[in-house]
Every structure is written in C-alpha cells, then in structure tokens.
C-alpha cells in the first residue's frame, strides 16, 4: 500500500512542479480522417504505402512506432520533434508538430507535410478532410492499430459490461477513437498563472462550442454539431465524470487543484513493456491496495494478472479533460474538433491570443448576461450549444456579439506579440458574421441538397 501523502507528493512532482519553468512555446496536434473516395473501407495497404513514401521523401523522419505486423505507425523528426503518425487506427492520421514560439513556423511545416500526404493518398483515390468525424466512417474497418497502446485503449472502451452498476448509460460506439478527430493545442503556463488559466478557459467552453464545432454524426444524429463531446462522456472514460469534460468548479489554489487530481480514475499501467487493463478506479483506491487484478494481452488473447501498485504508475494516469495538465509542464486544450484544413491554425491562435489576457477575459464572462449568469454552469451551457439550434433563452445576435468580443481580445493578444499571427483568426470572424460554425455548415449544406462528396473536398483544401 502507498500512502495518500506519497501519492499527493508524486502528483505535485509530475503535474505541478514542471510549470515552475518560464517558457513560451506552442505545440499543436491535428488529427485528420482518411477517406476512401470509392466509398469502401480505407485500404490499409495504401496507408502503409503512403507511410513508406513519406519516410523515403522526408529522410529526417525516423521510425517511432512499429505495430505487431511490422508496419510503421509513427515517424518522428528528432530535430524538430514533428511526428506524423496514425491515431487509434489506420483510418486517422495525426500531425503532431514540435513546439515553436510562433504559429507561422508550425503552419509552414504542417502545410508541407499535409500537402505531400494528401497528394500521395489521392494517387489511390483516397483523400484527407478536415472533419471531426470521418464522413465515410460507415464504410471503414474499425480495428485498432495492433500495438500495445491502442489494443489496451480499445479493450478498455469495450469493457462496458463490467460497469453495470454505474449511474450512467454508455453509447454504442466503443470504436469512436477510430473515426473521431481533434485539434489539440499545448501552451506553456507558469505555475503563478495555472489556476486562473484553468478557471477562465473552462468558462469559455460554451463559446468554443459555438465557434469550432465540427463533428456531425451523419446518418444517425444530424442535429449535434459536436458529437465528439458525448462520445467521450458516455464511454468508459466517463465512468468518473472528473476524468472528462469541463471543470465545473473554480479552483481556489494549487492545493484545490491537487485535490481534484486525486479524485481522478486510473484504468491501466505497464509492466515489462506490456499494458495491463483493470476496472476504472480512483487512483487513491488503486494505490491503497496491495494487489490489483487486471488483464494482460498475450498472443491474441487476454489473461488475468495480479499487479502490485508502485508510485511510478502515476505516469499512466490518463484523464481526458477539455483542459489537461501534462507531464511536460504544459496545459493542453483538447475540446476542439479537427477544423477545415485551411482553418487549422485558428485553434492555436485563439488560445495563444487569450492566454496573457485572462483578467480581461474573466471580466467579459463575469459581466455577461447573454448566456452566462443565467443559472447554468459552463458544462451545462456547452451541452446546450453543441446543437444546430440555440436554446430559446439565447439570442443569436447577442451571442455573436459576445463571441466577437472574445475573439477581438484574442486578436489583441496576438497583435501584442508583434508577429502578425492575428491573421489566423480570420475564419472565426467569418463564422461570427455568418452566425455559423463548420458543423452547422455541414448540417445546413446537406439539408439544402449539397452532396457530402463536395463537403469532403472543400473541408480538405489547404487554401
């Protein structure tokens, strides 16, 4: 057994202590669906050919992950730390860009990689598109990449029958990681600003839903613009609601944030290079046991195994909050869907522009009566605002004015940086002017007779 005090100290060392460094870098991860234009399953042989072609052309990229079948699923450039990989399955490619101090450097490299990969896929009548849910998901083979991490993750998501007594319902898509895609941003936040950053950014999650939603579950639910939210919430990741979604609390200090971290659940660890799944449980309960019964994958099947918790297992704590603390001393924003490709940098620009203007942003929220201060928490508001129609108490004109005020503040923050990055916010101004977002555009376009093929093409364009 490991004492709660030891666990608390380890949480501090892993999550809080790294923020004591003063840095100012930006990291971006963009997941993108692969689409077979023949309306058949993505051909994994094609995926592997494109990967080989990329590696041959970009010789600085080295193998960073090889699956059990000998196929490369991750390539990394050790000089830039750029990673091109496949996320969860070979239906979803990810461009994880190494940290930089300005968005132009990231955008230039991303555009180069994306163009090369997209053109390579198009030689086989496949393509890439900027949507948060694969528009051709119904044709695809939903199998995880045969690797330790992704087999473990899928096994966890499929294990809903183990949780018959939890007060929630589960959706029917345990494979959702294989067809949903996000645009994630990591920024360095110093310890002195950590609490305010989490508190204030949590409050604008409803506005982010209005600006960025782009995950429409075609053929099944055409009225939710960001279906990624319920996919996470009503999966085994959401057994403990503290592990997902919005922070619907205001943290007073570092100690209250640490208490929240102690409330999180764990569901996996590694031993000798192999992942072990166990029933999702509070991390203090995990460390308070002499042995925990889990399952380990071996030669195509799972067998039971008893493991002895050790304090280093804290590195396998995997919350999926909209705002996550990382082991690198960064804050990761992960609530935004993949955007139309030409708009990819607007996500990072929005967060970077606001991060040094938290007092002003907090005042905007505190003074608002359009959506805030009406008895709803930020989490409740976000659930109301990820639909194609606004609730009756929200005036579209007023909420657009509020959104513009926040985007204006982000533009001011970027102008203060003096690099010209404010140009990446232009897509958000267009959305506010048209009173829409990419998810609403998909819904309204298809309602008006637009073919999904046209939207796939348009959302996949780089410029």
LUMFI-372260 format. One line per field, with one value per residue (C-alpha): chain; residue in one letter; x, y, z. Coordinates in Angstrom, 1 decimal. Layout:
N
chain = (A;...)
res = (A;...)
X = (X;...)
Y = (Y;...)
Z = (Z;...)
This chain:
463
chain = (A;A;A;A;A;A;A;A;A;A;A;A;A;A;A;A;A;A;A;A;A;A;A;A;A;A;A;A;A;A;A;A;A;A;A;A;A;A;A;A;A;A;A;A;A;A;A;A;A;A;A;A;A;A;A;A;A;A;A;A;A;A;A;A;A;A;A;A;A;A;A;A;A;A;A;A;A;A;A;A;A;A;A;A;A;A;A;A;A;A;A;A;A;A;A;A;A;A;A;A;A;A;A;A;A;A;A;A;A;A;A;A;A;A;A;A;A;A;A;A;A;A;A;A;A;A;A;A;A;A;A;A;A;A;A;A;A;A;A;A;A;A;A;A;A;A;A;A;A;A;A;A;A;A;A;A;A;A;A;A;A;A;A;A;A;A;A;A;A;A;A;A;A;A;A;A;A;A;A;A;A;A;A;A;A;A;A;A;A;A;A;A;A;A;A;A;A;A;A;A;A;A;A;A;A;A;A;A;A;A;A;A;A;A;A;A;A;A;A;A;A;A;A;A;A;A;A;A;A;A;A;A;A;A;A;A;A;A;A;A;A;A;A;A;A;A;A;A;A;A;A;A;A;A;A;A;A;A;A;A;A;A;A;A;A;A;A;A;A;A;A;A;A;A;A;A;A;A;A;A;A;A;A;A;A;A;A;A;A;A;A;A;A;A;A;A;A;A;A;A;A;A;A;A;A;A;A;A;A;A;A;A;A;A;A;A;A;A;A;A;A;A;A;A;A;A;A;A;A;A;A;A;A;A;A;A;A;A;A;A;A;A;A;A;A;A;A;A;A;A;A;A;A;A;A;A;A;A;A;A;A;A;A;A;A;A;A;A;A;A;A;A;A;A;A;A;A;A;A;A;A;A;A;A;A;A;A;A;A;A;A;A;A;A;A;A;A;A;A;A;A;A;A;A;A;A;A;A;A;A;A;A;A;A;A;A;A;A;A;A;A;A;A;A;A;A;A;A;A;A;A;A;A;A;A;A;A;A;A;A;A;A;A;A;A;A;A;A;A;A;A;A;A;A;A;A;A;A;A;A;A;A;A)
res = (X;X;X;X;X;X;X;X;X;X;X;X;X;X;X;X;X;X;X;X;X;X;X;X;X;X;X;X;X;X;X;X;X;X;X;X;X;X;X;X;X;X;X;X;X;X;X;X;X;X;X;X;X;X;X;X;X;X;X;X;X;X;X;X;X;X;X;X;X;X;X;X;X;X;X;X;X;X;X;X;X;X;X;X;X;X;X;X;X;X;X;X;X;X;X;X;X;X;X;X;X;X;X;X;X;X;X;X;X;X;X;X;X;X;X;X;X;X;X;X;X;X;X;X;X;X;X;X;X;X;X;X;X;X;X;X;X;X;X;X;X;X;X;X;X;X;X;X;X;X;X;X;X;X;X;X;X;X;X;X;X;X;X;X;X;X;X;X;X;X;X;X;X;X;X;X;X;X;X;X;X;X;X;X;X;X;X;X;X;X;X;X;X;X;X;X;X;X;X;X;X;X;X;X;X;X;X;X;X;X;X;X;X;X;X;X;X;X;X;X;X;X;X;X;X;X;X;X;X;X;X;X;X;X;X;X;X;X;X;X;X;X;X;X;X;X;X;X;X;X;X;X;X;X;X;X;X;X;X;X;X;X;X;X;X;X;X;X;X;X;X;X;X;X;X;X;X;X;X;X;X;X;X;X;X;X;X;X;X;X;X;X;X;X;X;X;X;X;X;X;X;X;X;X;X;X;X;X;X;X;X;X;X;X;X;X;X;X;X;X;X;X;X;X;X;X;X;X;X;X;X;X;X;X;X;X;X;X;X;X;X;X;X;X;X;X;X;X;X;X;X;X;X;X;X;X;X;X;X;X;X;X;X;X;X;X;X;X;X;X;X;X;X;X;X;X;X;X;X;X;X;X;X;X;X;X;X;X;X;X;X;X;X;X;X;X;X;X;X;X;X;X;X;X;X;X;X;X;X;X;X;X;X;X;X;X;X;X;X;X;X;X;X;X;X;X;X;X;X;X;X;X;X;X;X;X;X;X;X;X;X;X;X;X;X;X;X;X;X;X;X;X;X;X;X;X;X;X;X;X;X;X;X)
X = (0.0;1.1;0.0;-2.2;0.6;3.1;0.6;-0.1;3.6;4.0;1.1;2.7;6.1;4.6;1.9;2.5;6.3;7.1;5.1;7.7;9.8;9.1;8.7;6.6;6.2;3.2;2.6;-0.2;-1.7;-4.1;-5.9;-7.4;-9.7;-8.6;-11.4;-11.7;-13.5;-14.6;-17.0;-15.2;-13.1;-9.8;-7.3;-4.6;-2.2;-2.5;-1.9;1.4;2.5;1.9;3.8;6.8;6.7;6.7;9.6;11.6;11.0;11.5;14.6;15.0;11.9;12.8;10.6;9.0;6.4;6.0;2.9;2.8;2.6;5.8;4.1;5.3;2.5;4.7;7.5;9.4;11.9;14.4;15.5;12.0;10.2;7.5;5.6;3.5;1.5;-1.8;-4.1;-6.0;-6.5;-5.2;-8.3;-7.0;-3.7;-2.1;0.3;1.9;4.0;7.1;7.0;7.7;7.4;5.3;2.4;3.9;6.7;4.3;1.9;4.6;5.7;2.2;1.1;4.1;3.5;-0.2;0.1;2.5;0.4;-2.9;-1.4;0.0;-3.3;-5.1;-2.9;-5.1;-8.4;-8.1;-8.0;-7.9;-10.5;-11.0;-13.9;-14.1;-16.0;-15.0;-17.8;-17.3;-17.0;-19.8;-17.6;-14.5;-13.0;-12.8;-9.9;-7.2;-3.6;-2.1;0.1;0.3;-1.3;-4.2;-5.2;-5.2;-7.3;-9.9;-10.1;-10.9;-13.6;-15.2;-15.4;-18.8;-20.3;-18.0;-19.8;-23.4;-23.8;-22.6;-25.2;-24.7;-25.5;-23.0;-23.3;-22.8;-19.6;-16.6;-14.6;-15.2;-11.5;-11.1;-13.5;-13.3;-10.6;-9.5;-7.3;-5.3;-3.1;-0.5;0.9;3.4;1.7;3.7;2.7;1.6;-0.9;-2.0;-5.2;-6.5;-5.7;-7.8;-10.6;-11.1;-10.6;-13.1;-15.7;-15.4;-16.0;-19.6;-18.2;-15.7;-18.6;-20.2;-17.0;-15.4;-17.9;-17.3;-18.3;-21.5;-22.6;-24.0;-27.0;-27.6;-27.7;-27.8;-28.6;-25.5;-22.6;-20.0;-20.9;-17.3;-18.5;-21.0;-18.7;-16.2;-18.7;-20.7;-17.8;-15.8;-13.6;-16.6;-17.3;-15.7;-17.1;-14.0;-11.9;-13.7;-15.3;-15.4;-14.1;-17.4;-15.6;-13.5;-10.1;-9.0;-5.3;-2.8;-4.0;-7.6;-6.3;-4.3;-7.4;-9.1;-6.2;-6.6;-10.3;-9.4;-9.6;-7.0;-7.5;-4.2;-0.4;2.5;4.7;7.7;6.6;3.1;-0.1;-2.4;-6.1;-8.1;-11.5;-11.5;-11.0;-10.0;-6.2;-6.1;-8.1;-5.6;-2.5;-4.2;-4.3;-1.6;-2.5;-4.9;-6.4;-6.0;-5.9;-2.9;-2.8;-0.7;-0.7;-4.2;-6.0;-6.3;-5.5;-5.8;-2.8;-2.3;-0.1;1.5;0.9;4.1;4.2;5.7;2.4;1.2;2.5;-0.3;-3.0;-4.9;-7.6;-9.2;-10.4;-11.1;-8.1;-5.4;-2.2;0.7;3.9;5.8;4.5;2.1;-1.7;-3.4;-6.6;-8.4;-12.1;-12.0;-12.8;-10.5;-11.2;-11.5;-7.9;-7.5;-8.5;-6.3;-4.2;-7.2;-7.5;-4.0;-4.3;-7.4;-5.8;-2.4;-4.1;-6.1;-3.6;-2.0;-5.3;-7.0;-8.2;-9.9;-11.4;-12.7;-14.3;-16.1;-17.6;-18.4;-20.2;-22.2;-25.9;-26.4;-25.5;-23.6;-25.1;-28.4;-28.1;-26.2;-22.7;-20.2;-20.6;-24.3;-24.1;-21.7;-24.2;-26.9;-24.7;-23.4;-26.7;-27.7;-30.4;-29.8;-31.9;-34.8;-33.1;-30.1;-30.4;-28.2;-27.4;-26.3;-24.3;-22.4;-21.6;-20.2;-18.2;-16.7;-15.7;-13.7;-12.2;-11.3;-9.4;-7.6;-6.6;-5.4;-3.2;-1.7;-1.1;0.8;3.1;4.0;4.3;1.1;-0.5;-3.8;-4.4;-5.1;-8.3;-10.0;-12.0;-13.6;-14.7;-16.2;-18.1;-19.4;-20.5;-22.4;-23.7;-22.4;-19.6;-18.2;-20.6;-23.6;-22.4;-22.3;-25.9;-27.4;-25.5;-26.7;-30.2;-30.1;-29.0;-25.3;-23.5;-21.2;-18.5;-18.4;-18.0;-15.2;-13.4;-14.0;-13.1;-9.9;-8.5;-5.4;-6.1)
Y = (0.0;3.5;6.4;9.2;11.7;9.9;9.9;13.6;14.5;12.4;14.2;17.5;16.5;15.1;17.7;20.9;21.2;21.3;24.5;26.3;26.9;30.1;29.1;30.3;27.5;26.3;22.7;21.6;18.1;17.8;14.5;14.1;11.4;9.4;8.9;6.2;8.0;4.7;4.5;1.4;0.8;2.7;0.4;-0.2;-1.4;2.1;3.6;1.7;2.6;6.3;6.0;4.4;7.2;9.9;8.3;7.9;11.6;13.0;11.1;13.1;11.2;8.0;5.1;5.9;3.1;-0.3;-2.4;-6.2;-6.8;-4.9;-1.8;1.7;3.7;6.6;8.6;11.3;14.0;14.2;17.7;19.4;16.8;16.7;13.4;12.0;9.0;7.2;7.7;4.7;3.1;3.4;5.4;8.5;10.3;12.8;15.6;16.4;19.4;20.0;23.1;26.5;30.1;31.3;29.8;30.7;28.2;25.5;26.3;26.2;22.7;21.4;22.6;20.9;17.6;17.7;18.5;15.7;13.1;14.2;14.1;10.7;9.3;10.8;8.6;5.7;7.6;8.2;11.7;13.7;16.0;18.4;17.0;15.9;12.7;10.7;11.3;7.8;6.0;3.6;2.1;1.6;-1.3;-0.2;-2.1;-0.6;-0.4;-3.7;-2.1;-2.2;1.2;1.1;-2.5;-1.5;1.5;-0.3;-3.1;-0.5;1.2;-2.2;-3.2;-1.6;-4.8;-4.7;-1.5;-2.5;-0.7;2.8;5.6;6.4;5.0;4.0;4.8;2.1;3.3;1.9;2.3;6.1;6.8;5.3;7.8;10.9;13.6;16.5;19.6;20.0;22.8;22.8;26.0;26.7;28.1;29.2;28.0;31.5;31.6;28.0;28.3;31.3;29.8;26.6;28.6;31.2;29.0;26.5;29.2;29.9;26.3;27.2;29.9;27.5;25.1;27.9;28.8;25.5;22.6;20.3;16.7;15.7;12.0;11.6;9.3;8.9;12.3;15.3;17.9;17.8;19.9;18.5;14.8;14.2;15.5;12.7;10.1;10.8;11.5;8.3;5.9;4.1;7.3;9.0;6.5;9.1;12.4;14.2;12.4;14.1;17.3;20.8;21.7;22.9;24.2;27.2;26.2;28.5;27.5;24.8;22.7;22.5;21.6;18.8;17.6;17.4;15.4;13.0;12.4;11.1;7.4;5.1;2.1;0.9;0.6;-1.1;-3.9;-5.2;-3.3;-4.6;-2.8;-4.1;-3.0;-3.1;-1.7;2.1;3.1;6.2;6.5;6.6;3.4;1.9;2.9;1.8;-1.9;-4.5;-6.1;-5.2;-7.8;-6.8;-8.2;-8.5;-9.1;-12.1;-13.8;-12.7;-13.2;-11.6;-13.4;-12.3;-11.0;-9.5;-6.4;-4.6;-0.9;1.3;5.0;5.4;4.1;7.7;8.3;6.1;8.5;9.4;12.0;13.4;16.8;19.6;21.2;18.8;19.2;17.3;15.9;18.5;21.5;22.5;23.0;21.0;22.2;19.3;20.1;21.3;19.2;19.0;22.1;22.5;22.3;25.8;27.0;24.7;27.4;29.3;26.9;27.7;31.3;31.7;30.1;31.8;35.2;34.8;33.2;36.5;38.4;36.3;39.2;40.9;37.6;36.8;40.2;39.6;36.4;37.8;40.8;38.8;38.1;36.7;33.1;33.3;34.3;32.6;29.7;27.4;26.1;26.2;22.4;22.7;25.6;23.7;20.8;23.3;25.0;22.0;21.7;23.2;25.3;27.5;27.2;29.7;31.9;32.6;35.5;34.7;38.4;38.9;35.7;36.6;39.9;38.1;35.7;38.6;40.4;37.3;36.8;40.6;40.0;37.1;39.3;42.0;39.4;38.2;41.8;42.4;39.5;41.6;38.7;39.0;35.8;37.6;36.7;33.1;34.4;35.4;32.2;32.9;36.4;34.9;32.3;35.0;37.2;34.3;33.1;29.6;27.0;24.1;21.6;23.8;24.3;20.6;20.2;23.1;22.3;18.7;19.9;22.1;19.3;19.6;16.3;15.0;14.5;18.2;19.0;16.4;18.1;21.6;20.8;19.1;22.1;23.7;27.1)
Z = (0.0;-0.8;1.5;0.2;1.2;-1.1;-3.9;-3.4;-3.5;-6.6;-8.3;-7.4;-8.9;-12.1;-12.9;-10.9;-10.4;-14.2;-14.5;-12.4;-15.5;-17.5;-21.2;-24.0;-26.5;-28.6;-29.6;-32.0;-32.7;-35.7;-36.2;-39.7;-41.2;-44.1;-46.7;-49.4;-52.3;-53.7;-50.6;-49.4;-46.3;-46.1;-47.7;-45.0;-47.7;-49.2;-45.8;-45.4;-48.9;-48.2;-45.0;-46.8;-49.4;-46.7;-44.9;-48.1;-49.1;-45.6;-44.6;-41.4;-40.0;-38.2;-37.2;-33.8;-33.7;-35.3;-34.9;-34.3;-38.0;-38.7;-40.1;-39.2;-37.5;-36.2;-37.7;-35.8;-36.8;-33.9;-34.8;-34.9;-32.8;-35.5;-35.5;-38.3;-37.0;-37.1;-34.1;-32.7;-36.2;-39.7;-40.6;-38.8;-39.4;-37.0;-37.4;-34.1;-34.6;-32.4;-30.2;-31.6;-30.4;-33.4;-35.4;-38.8;-38.4;-37.4;-40.2;-42.8;-41.9;-41.3;-44.8;-46.4;-44.7;-45.3;-49.0;-49.5;-47.7;-49.3;-52.8;-52.0;-50.9;-53.9;-56.2;-54.8;-54.8;-51.1;-49.5;-46.3;-45.0;-42.1;-40.2;-36.6;-37.5;-40.5;-43.1;-44.5;-41.2;-42.0;-44.8;-42.7;-40.8;-37.2;-35.9;-33.6;-34.7;-33.4;-30.8;-27.0;-26.5;-28.9;-28.2;-24.5;-25.2;-27.3;-24.7;-22.1;-24.2;-25.0;-21.3;-20.6;-19.3;-16.3;-15.2;-14.8;-11.5;-12.5;-12.7;-16.4;-19.8;-22.4;-26.1;-28.8;-30.3;-28.3;-31.5;-31.6;-31.4;-34.8;-36.5;-34.4;-34.8;-32.7;-33.0;-29.8;-28.5;-25.8;-24.3;-21.6;-18.5;-15.5;-12.0;-11.0;-13.8;-13.7;-11.6;-13.4;-16.8;-16.0;-14.3;-17.0;-20.1;-18.6;-18.6;-22.3;-23.4;-24.4;-26.7;-28.2;-29.0;-31.0;-32.8;-33.5;-33.5;-36.4;-35.5;-37.1;-36.9;-40.3;-40.8;-37.1;-35.4;-37.6;-35.0;-32.8;-34.2;-31.8;-31.3;-30.0;-26.6;-25.9;-27.4;-24.7;-21.9;-22.4;-22.8;-20.1;-20.0;-18.4;-15.6;-13.3;-14.6;-13.3;-16.0;-18.9;-20.0;-18.4;-14.9;-13.5;-10.4;-9.6;-8.1;-5.3;-5.3;-6.2;-3.2;-4.5;-8.0;-6.4;-4.6;-8.0;-9.4;-6.5;-7.5;-10.9;-12.0;-13.5;-15.7;-16.9;-16.2;-17.9;-16.7;-18.7;-21.8;-21.7;-20.9;-18.2;-18.0;-14.8;-13.9;-13.8;-10.2;-8.2;-8.1;-4.3;-4.2;-6.7;-4.7;-1.4;-2.4;-2.0;-5.4;-8.2;-10.6;-14.2;-17.7;-20.0;-23.7;-24.9;-28.3;-29.3;-26.0;-22.6;-19.3;-15.7;-13.8;-10.4;-10.1;-7.2;-7.4;-7.4;-7.2;-10.7;-12.0;-11.7;-15.2;-16.5;-15.1;-18.3;-17.8;-20.9;-19.6;-22.0;-20.3;-19.2;-17.3;-18.9;-17.6;-19.7;-17.7;-20.4;-20.4;-23.2;-24.7;-26.2;-26.6;-30.3;-33.3;-36.3;-38.4;-42.1;-43.1;-44.4;-40.9;-38.9;-37.2;-35.8;-32.9;-31.6;-32.5;-30.3;-27.2;-27.6;-28.1;-24.9;-22.5;-21.5;-21.2;-18.5;-16.4;-19.3;-20.5;-17.0;-16.9;-20.2;-18.8;-15.4;-16.9;-19.5;-19.2;-22.7;-21.8;-18.5;-15.1;-16.0;-13.6;-15.9;-15.4;-18.3;-18.8;-19.0;-21.4;-23.7;-23.9;-25.0;-27.5;-29.5;-31.3;-34.6;-33.0;-30.0;-26.9;-26.6;-24.0;-26.2;-28.7;-31.8;-32.3;-28.8;-28.5;-31.8;-30.2;-27.2;-29.3;-31.3;-28.1;-27.1;-30.5;-30.5;-27.2;-28.8;-31.7;-29.4;-27.6;-30.9;-32.0;-28.8;-29.8;-32.9;-35.3;-37.3;-36.1;-35.8;-39.4;-38.3;-36.6;-39.8;-40.1;-36.7;-37.7;-40.9;-38.8;-36.4;-39.3;-40.9;-37.4;-38.1;-37.5;-39.6;-38.0;-38.7;-42.2;-42.8;-41.5;-43.4;-46.6;-46.7;-45.8;-48.9;-51.1;-51.1;-51.6;-48.9;-51.5;-52.2;-48.5;-48.1;-50.9;-49.6;-45.9;-47.1;-49.0;-47.6;-49.2)
